[in-house]
Amino acid sequence: MGVVGGIGLAAWLVFGAPHDWDGGMRLLRHGLALVSLGAINGGAWLMFSGGQDGASDVVAG
């Protein structure tokens, strides 16, 4: 849900949010963009954070 929400928020900021925000609202917009990137990153990390059993970091050769 975090990934989908982050993508939705990012899409709204790019395509739907008013582009004439000034001052504090502009900082809010940039903060929301960082939150959306964090939600996408965190969701992807949670989905793919499982380690491989028996896998080694050393390449046999």
Phi and psi restraints in degrees (range 20) as a CNS / XPLOR table:
assign (resid 1 and name C) (resid 2 and name N)
       (resid 2 and name CA) (resid 2 and name C) 1.0 -66.2 20.0 2
assign (resid 2 and name N) (resid 2 and name CA)
       (resid 2 and name C) (resid 3 and name N) 1.0 -38.2 20.0 2
assign (resid 2 and name C) (resid 3 and name N)
       (resid 3 and name CA) (resid 3 and name C) 1.0 -66.9 20.0 2
assign (resid 3 and name N) (resid 3 and name CA)
       (resid 3 and name C) (resid 4 and name N) 1.0 -45.7 20.0 2
assign (resid 3 and name C) (resid 4 and name N)
       (resid 4 and name CA) (resid 4 and name C) 1.0 -65.1 20.0 2
assign (resid 4 and name N) (resid 4 and name CA)
       (resid 4 and name C) (resid 5 and name N) 1.0 -42.2 20.0 2
assign (resid 4 and name C) (resid 5 and name N)
       (resid 5 and name CA) (resid 5 and name C) 1.0 -64.1 20.0 2
assign (resid 5 and name N) (resid 5 and name CA)
       (resid 5 and name C) (resid 6 and name N) 1.0 -40.6 20.0 2
assign (resid 5 and name C) (resid 6 and name N)
       (resid 6 and name CA) (resid 6 and name C) 1.0 -65.1 20.0 2
assign (resid 6 and name N) (resid 6 and name CA)
       (resid 6 and name C) (resid 7 and name N) 1.0 -41.3 20.0 2
assign (resid 6 and name C) (resid 7 and name N)
       (resid 7 and name CA) (resid 7 and name C) 1.0 -66.8 20.0 2
assign (resid 7 and name N) (resid 7 and name CA)
       (resid 7 and name C) (resid 8 and name N) 1.0 -39.6 20.0 2
assign (resid 7 and name C) (resid 8 and name N)
       (resid 8 and name CA) (resid 8 and name C) 1.0 -63.5 20.0 2
assign (resid 8 and name N) (resid 8 and name CA)
       (resid 8 and name C) (resid 9 and name N) 1.0 -43.5 20.0 2
assign (resid 8 and name C) (resid 9 and name N)
       (resid 9 and name CA) (resid 9 and name C) 1.0 -64.7 20.0 2
assign (resid 9 and name N) (resid 9 and name CA)
       (resid 9 and name C) (resid 10 and name N) 1.0 -42.4 20.0 2
assign (resid 9 and name C) (resid 10 and name N)
       (resid 10 and name CA) (resid 10 and name C) 1.0 -64.0 20.0 2
assign (resid 10 and name N) (resid 10 and name CA)
       (resid 10 and name C) (resid 11 and name N) 1.0 -41.1 20.0 2
assign (resid 10 and name C) (resid 11 and name N)
       (resid 11 and name CA) (resid 11 and name C) 1.0 -64.4 20.0 2
assign (resid 11 and name N) (resid 11 and name CA)
       (resid 11 and name C) (resid 12 and name N) 1.0 -39.6 20.0 2
assign (resid 11 and name C) (resid 12 and name N)
       (resid 12 and name CA) (resid 12 and name C) 1.0 -65.6 20.0 2
assign (resid 12 and name N) (resid 12 and name CA)
       (resid 12 and name C) (resid 13 and name N) 1.0 -40.5 20.0 2
assign (resid 12 and name C) (resid 13 and name N)
       (resid 13 and name CA) (resid 13 and name C) 1.0 -64.6 20.0 2
assign (resid 13 and name N) (resid 13 and name CA)
       (resid 13 and name C) (resid 14 and name N) 1.0 -35.9 20.0 2
assign (resid 13 and name C) (resid 14 and name N)
       (resid 14 and name CA) (resid 14 and name C) 1.0 -79.1 20.0 2
assign (resid 14 and name N) (resid 14 and name CA)
       (resid 14 and name C) (resid 15 and name N) 1.0 -44.8 20.0 2
assign (resid 14 and name C) (resid 15 and name N)
       (resid 15 and name CA) (resid 15 and name C) 1.0 -104.3 20.0 2
assign (resid 15 and name N) (resid 15 and name CA)
       (resid 15 and name C) (resid 16 and name N) 1.0 -25.2 20.0 2
assign (resid 15 and name C) (resid 16 and name N)
       (resid 16 and name CA) (resid 16 and name C) 1.0 -116.0 20.0 2
assign (resid 16 and name N) (resid 16 and name CA)
       (resid 16 and name C) (resid 17 and name N) 1.0 -23.6 20.0 2
assign (resid 16 and name C) (resid 17 and name N)
       (resid 17 and name CA) (resid 17 and name C) 1.0 -72.1 20.0 2
assign (resid 17 and name N) (resid 17 and name CA)
       (resid 17 and name C) (resid 18 and name N) 1.0 148.6 20.0 2
assign (resid 17 and name C) (resid 18 and name N)
       (resid 18 and name CA) (resid 18 and name C) 1.0 -62.6 20.0 2
assign (resid 18 and name N) (resid 18 and name CA)
       (resid 18 and name C) (resid 19 and name N) 1.0 130.4 20.0 2
assign (resid 18 and name C) (resid 19 and name N)
       (resid 19 and name CA) (resid 19 and name C) 1.0 -89.1 20.0 2
assign (resid 19 and name N) (resid 19 and name CA)
       (resid 19 and name C) (resid 20 and name N) 1.0 0.9 20.0 2
assign (resid 19 and name C) (resid 20 and name N)
       (resid 20 and name CA) (resid 20 and name C) 1.0 -103.0 20.0 2
assign (resid 20 and name N) (resid 20 and name CA)
       (resid 20 and name C) (resid 21 and name N) 1.0 23.0 20.0 2
assign (resid 20 and name C) (resid 21 and name N)
       (resid 21 and name CA) (resid 21 and name C) 1.0 -69.5 20.0 2
assign (resid 21 and name N) (resid 21 and name CA)
       (resid 21 and name C) (resid 22 and name N) 1.0 134.3 20.0 2
assign (resid 21 and name C) (resid 22 and name N)
       (resid 22 and name CA) (resid 22 and name C) 1.0 -124.8 20.0 2
assign (resid 22 and name N) (resid 22 and name CA)
       (resid 22 and name C) (resid 23 and name N) 1.0 161.8 20.0 2
assign (resid 22 and name C) (resid 23 and name N)
       (resid 23 and name CA) (resid 23 and name C) 1.0 64.6 20.0 2
assign (resid 23 and name N) (resid 23 and name CA)
       (resid 23 and name C) (resid 24 and name N) 1.0 -128.3 20.0 2
assign (resid 23 and name C) (resid 24 and name N)
       (resid 24 and name CA) (resid 24 and name C) 1.0 -65.0 20.0 2
assign (resid 24 and name N) (resid 24 and name CA)
       (resid 24 and name C) (resid 25 and name N) 1.0 -31.7 20.0 2
assign (resid 24 and name C) (resid 25 and name N)
       (resid 25 and name CA) (resid 25 and name C) 1.0 -67.8 20.0 2
assign (resid 25 and name N) (resid 25 and name CA)
       (resid 25 and name C) (resid 26 and name N) 1.0 -31.1 20.0 2
assign (resid 25 and name C) (resid 26 and name N)
       (resid 26 and name CA) (resid 26 and name C) 1.0 -67.7 20.0 2
assign (resid 26 and name N) (resid 26 and name CA)
       (resid 26 and name C) (resid 27 and name N) 1.0 -39.9 20.0 2
assign (resid 26 and name C) (resid 27 and name N)
       (resid 27 and name CA) (resid 27 and name C) 1.0 -64.6 20.0 2
assign (resid 27 and name N) (resid 27 and name CA)
       (resid 27 and name C) (resid 28 and name N) 1.0 -37.7 20.0 2
assign (resid 27 and name C) (resid 28 and name N)
       (resid 28 and name CA) (resid 28 and name C) 1.0 -62.1 20.0 2
assign (resid 28 and name N) (resid 28 and name CA)
       (resid 28 and name C) (resid 29 and name N) 1.0 -41.2 20.0 2
assign (resid 28 and name C) (resid 29 and name N)
       (resid 29 and name CA) (resid 29 and name C) 1.0 -62.6 20.0 2
assign (resid 29 and name N) (resid 29 and name CA)
       (resid 29 and name C) (resid 30 and name N) 1.0 -43.0 20.0 2
assign (resid 29 and name C) (resid 30 and name N)
       (resid 30 and name CA) (resid 30 and name C) 1.0 -66.9 20.0 2
assign (resid 30 and name N) (resid 30 and name CA)
       (resid 30 and name C) (resid 31 and name N) 1.0 -36.5 20.0 2
assign (resid 30 and name C) (resid 31 and name N)
       (resid 31 and name CA) (resid 31 and name C) 1.0 -63.7 20.0 2
assign (resid 31 and name N) (resid 31 and name CA)
       (resid 31 and name C) (resid 32 and name N) 1.0 -41.8 20.0 2
assign (resid 31 and name C) (resid 32 and name N)
       (resid 32 and name CA) (resid 32 and name C) 1.0 -63.8 20.0 2
assign (resid 32 and name N) (resid 32 and name CA)
       (resid 32 and name C) (resid 33 and name N) 1.0 -36.0 20.0 2
assign (resid 32 and name C) (resid 33 and name N)
       (resid 33 and name CA) (resid 33 and name C) 1.0 -63.7 20.0 2
assign (resid 33 and name N) (resid 33 and name CA)
       (resid 33 and name C) (resid 34 and name N) 1.0 -41.5 20.0 2
assign (resid 33 and name C) (resid 34 and name N)
       (resid 34 and name CA) (resid 34 and name C) 1.0 -66.2 20.0 2
assign (resid 34 and name N) (resid 34 and name CA)
       (resid 34 and name C) (resid 35 and name N) 1.0 -37.4 20.0 2
assign (resid 34 and name C) (resid 35 and name N)
       (resid 35 and name CA) (resid 35 and name C) 1.0 -64.0 20.0 2
assign (resid 35 and name N) (resid 35 and name CA)
       (resid 35 and name C) (resid 36 and name N) 1.0 -41.8 20.0 2
assign (resid 35 and name C) (resid 36 and name N)
       (resid 36 and name CA) (resid 36 and name C) 1.0 -64.9 20.0 2
assign (resid 36 and name N) (resid 36 and name CA)
       (resid 36 and name C) (resid 37 and name N) 1.0 -40.1 20.0 2
assign (resid 36 and name C) (resid 37 and name N)
       (resid 37 and name CA) (resid 37 and name C) 1.0 -65.7 20.0 2
assign (resid 37 and name N) (resid 37 and name CA)
       (resid 37 and name C) (resid 38 and name N) 1.0 -38.0 20.0 2
assign (resid 37 and name C) (resid 38 and name N)
       (resid 38 and name CA) (resid 38 and name C) 1.0 -65.2 20.0 2
assign (resid 38 and name N) (resid 38 and name CA)
       (resid 38 and name C) (resid 39 and name N) 1.0 -38.2 20.0 2
assign (resid 38 and name C) (resid 39 and name N)
       (resid 39 and name CA) (resid 39 and name C) 1.0 -66.2 20.0 2
assign (resid 39 and name N) (resid 39 and name CA)
       (resid 39 and name C) (resid 40 and name N) 1.0 -40.9 20.0 2
assign (resid 39 and name C) (resid 40 and name N)
       (resid 40 and name CA) (resid 40 and name C) 1.0 -65.5 20.0 2
assign (resid 40 and name N) (resid 40 and name CA)
       (resid 40 and name C) (resid 41 and name N) 1.0 -45.8 20.0 2
assign (resid 40 and name C) (resid 41 and name N)
       (resid 41 and name CA) (resid 41 and name C) 1.0 -63.7 20.0 2
assign (resid 41 and name N) (resid 41 and name CA)
       (resid 41 and name C) (resid 42 and name N) 1.0 -45.8 20.0 2
assign (resid 41 and name C) (resid 42 and name N)
       (resid 42 and name CA) (resid 42 and name C) 1.0 -65.0 20.0 2
assign (resid 42 and name N) (resid 42 and name CA)
       (resid 42 and name C) (resid 43 and name N) 1.0 -40.4 20.0 2
assign (resid 42 and name C) (resid 43 and name N)
       (resid 43 and name CA) (resid 43 and name C) 1.0 -65.3 20.0 2
assign (resid 43 and name N) (resid 43 and name CA)
       (resid 43 and name C) (resid 44 and name N) 1.0 -41.6 20.0 2
assign (resid 43 and name C) (resid 44 and name N)
       (resid 44 and name CA) (resid 44 and name C) 1.0 -65.8 20.0 2
assign (resid 44 and name N) (resid 44 and name CA)
       (resid 44 and name C) (resid 45 and name N) 1.0 -38.2 20.0 2
assign (resid 44 and name C) (resid 45 and name N)
       (resid 45 and name CA) (resid 45 and name C) 1.0 -64.4 20.0 2
assign (resid 45 and name N) (resid 45 and name CA)
       (resid 45 and name C) (resid 46 and name N) 1.0 -40.6 20.0 2
assign (resid 45 and name C) (resid 46 and name N)
       (resid 46 and name CA) (resid 46 and name C) 1.0 -66.5 20.0 2
assign (resid 46 and name N) (resid 46 and name CA)
       (resid 46 and name C) (resid 47 and name N) 1.0 -35.9 20.0 2
assign (resid 46 and name C) (resid 47 and name N)
       (resid 47 and name CA) (resid 47 and name C) 1.0 -71.3 20.0 2
assign (resid 47 and name N) (resid 47 and name CA)
       (resid 47 and name C) (resid 48 and name N) 1.0 -37.4 20.0 2
assign (resid 47 and name C) (resid 48 and name N)
       (resid 48 and name CA) (resid 48 and name C) 1.0 -115.0 20.0 2
assign (resid 48 and name N) (resid 48 and name CA)
       (resid 48 and name C) (resid 49 and name N) 1.0 23.9 20.0 2
assign (resid 48 and name C) (resid 49 and name N)
       (resid 49 and name CA) (resid 49 and name C) 1.0 -86.3 20.0 2
assign (resid 49 and name N) (resid 49 and name CA)
       (resid 49 and name C) (resid 50 and name N) 1.0 -7.2 20.0 2
assign (resid 49 and name C) (resid 50 and name N)
       (resid 50 and name CA) (resid 50 and name C) 1.0 -65.7 20.0 2
assign (resid 50 and name N) (resid 50 and name CA)
       (resid 50 and name C) (resid 51 and name N) 1.0 133.2 20.0 2
assign (resid 50 and name C) (resid 51 and name N)
       (resid 51 and name CA) (resid 51 and name C) 1.0 -83.7 20.0 2
assign (resid 51 and name N) (resid 51 and name CA)
       (resid 51 and name C) (resid 52 and name N) 1.0 162.5 20.0 2
assign (resid 51 and name C) (resid 52 and name N)
       (resid 52 and name CA) (resid 52 and name C) 1.0 -91.8 20.0 2
assign (resid 52 and name N) (resid 52 and name CA)
       (resid 52 and name C) (resid 53 and name N) 1.0 129.3 20.0 2
assign (resid 52 and name C) (resid 53 and name N)
       (resid 53 and name CA) (resid 53 and name C) 1.0 -75.4 20.0 2
assign (resid 53 and name N) (resid 53 and name CA)
       (resid 53 and name C) (resid 54 and name N) 1.0 131.4 20.0 2
assign (resid 53 and name C) (resid 54 and name N)
       (resid 54 and name CA) (resid 54 and name C) 1.0 80.6 20.0 2
assign (resid 54 and name N) (resid 54 and name CA)
       (resid 54 and name C) (resid 55 and name N) 1.0 1.0 20.0 2
assign (resid 54 and name C) (resid 55 and name N)
       (resid 55 and name CA) (resid 55 and name C) 1.0 -82.8 20.0 2
assign (resid 55 and name N) (resid 55 and name CA)
       (resid 55 and name C) (resid 56 and name N) 1.0 146.5 20.0 2
assign (resid 55 and name C) (resid 56 and name N)
       (resid 56 and name CA) (resid 56 and name C) 1.0 -121.4 20.0 2
assign (resid 56 and name N) (resid 56 and name CA)
       (resid 56 and name C) (resid 57 and name N) 1.0 151.4 20.0 2
assign (resid 56 and name C) (resid 57 and name N)
       (resid 57 and name CA) (resid 57 and name C) 1.0 -80.7 20.0 2
assign (resid 57 and name N) (resid 57 and name CA)
       (resid 57 and name C) (resid 58 and name N) 1.0 -12.4 20.0 2
assign (resid 57 and name C) (resid 58 and name N)
       (resid 58 and name CA) (resid 58 and name C) 1.0 -92.9 20.0 2
assign (resid 58 and name N) (resid 58 and name CA)
       (resid 58 and name C) (resid 59 and name N) 1.0 130.8 20.0 2
assign (resid 58 and name C) (resid 59 and name N)
       (resid 59 and name CA) (resid 59 and name C) 1.0 -84.5 20.0 2
assign (resid 59 and name N) (resid 59 and name CA)
       (resid 59 and name C) (resid 60 and name N) 1.0 125.4 20.0 2
assign (resid 59 and name C) (resid 60 and name N)
       (resid 60 and name CA) (resid 60 and name C) 1.0 -78.7 20.0 2
assign (resid 60 and name N) (resid 60 and name CA)
       (resid 60 and name C) (resid 61 and name N) 1.0 133.2 20.0 2
